[in-house]
Amino acid sequence: MPVEFLTDEQAAAYAAYHGAPSRTELERFFFLDDADREPIEPKRRAHNRLGFAAQLTTARYLGVFLDDPADVPPEVVEYLAEHLDIGDPSVLKEYGERENTRLEHVRELRRVLEYREFAEAEGELREWVDARAWTTGEGPKAFLREELLEVG
């Protein structure tokens, strides 16, 4: 029997930007080093390079891929475009026009970021959450409340 720990508000806030990242967050999570640029540079069109970079850095910042990769704050888009020498950040709008490109990029990013399918890691994750939740003495609700406060 599933147990709901998240309120509707908490669920809606998960995996979403809450305003623009601070300058410190931009420099920490959205800076593109040589390893980041390696899979970005072969993309031929500016909107694909920018979209790929937006997905990469969003996954690094939020821990998930957005349903709409163009749904990032303008400050993030401008920051990435500047670092990729893309003069017109609005080209990101074109990124979602070809769904297969976006999906191919997600598959590539899963390899690059070494993400695993949930089914592969579920047992390990359950053990970790169980151990962490019960060490608080308050059970899993306290653990989730603590994690959500960090996110929100």
N, C-alpha and C positions, 0 to 999 in steps of 0.2 A: 504494500500500500504506500504510494508516494505521499510525502509530507511536504507541504508548502511552507517554506521558511521566509520567502520574500513577499513583501507587500506588492501590490500592483505598481506603486510608485518606484520601489526599489528595482523591480524587474524592468521597468521602462528606462531607468537610469543606467542599467547595466550595458556595457559595450557601446557607450555613446560619449561623444564629446560634451562637456559641460562648459561651454564658452571656449575662448581661445586659450591655448597653453601659454604659460608665462614665458618670458625670454629664456629663463633658465631651463625650462622644460623643452623649449624649442631646441636649444643647444645640446641638451642631453639626449633626447629621444629622436629628433628629426635631423640632426647633423648626418651628412652622408660621407662616410669614410671610404677608403679605397675598396674595402670588401663589399660595401653596399653598392658602390658604383659599378662593380664588375658585372652583375646581372642586369643593371639598368642601361648601361651604355649601348649594348647591342640592339636595343629597341630602336627601330628606325624613325618613328614619328614622335614629335614632341609630346603629344597627348599620351602616347603609350609610356614614354619615359616618366612623365609626371605622374600618371596614374599608377604605374608600378611602384614608384617611390612613395606615393601617398599610401598605398596598401602596405608596403614594407614598414614604413615608419608608424603607421596607425597600429599595425599588429604589435610593434615593439612598445608603443605607448599604452594601448588599451588591452592588448593581449588577444585580440580577435580581429577578423576581417569584417569590414562593414558590408552590409547588403548593397549599399550604394557607395562605391569608393569615392565618388565626387562629393559625398556628404561630409566634408571636412571643413573646419573653419578657414576663412579666407587667409588668415595670418599664416596658417600651415602651408597652404598652397603657394602663397607668395614666397615664403621662406624656401620651400623646396625648389620652386621655379628659379629663384635667384641662384641657388647652389648648382642647378643643372644648366645654367645659362639659357633659360627659356624666357624670352622677352615678354610673352603674353600668357600669364597664368590662366586666363580664361579658356585655354585649349583643353583644360581638364574636362570640360563639358562633353567633349567628343569621345572621351575614354569609354564610356558605357555603350556607345553605338553598336559595337560588335561584341555580343555577350561571350562568344567563344574566346576572344582575346582575354577578357577579364578572368574567365575560368581557367584558361591556360596559365595565366600569371599567378593565380591563387595556388595552383598545383606546383608551379615552380617555387613560389615563396614558401610553401610547406616544406619543400626539400631544403631550400636555403636556410630557413629558420629552424630546421630539424624538428618541426611539429609532427606529432604522431596522431593517428586516428584515436578518438576517444575509446573505442572498444579495446584497442591495444593497451591502453594505460589505465583503464577503469579500476582494475583491482588494486594496482599500486596507489592510485589516487584515493580510493576508499580507505586503504590502510593509513595513509598519511593524514587524511582529514579526521578519521576516527581517533588516531593517536593525539593529534593536535587539539581536537575539540574537547576531549575528555580531560586533558591536562589543565584546562582552565577551571575545572570544578563546576562549571555552569552548563556544560553540555554544548551541543552543536549550535544552538541559537546564539550564544554569546560569541562563538567563533565567527559566525556569519555576520553578526552585528558589527564586530570589530573590523572584518574585511570590508564591509560595505561602507563604513565610516571612512576608511582610507580611500575608497573609490569615489564616494559622493562628496 
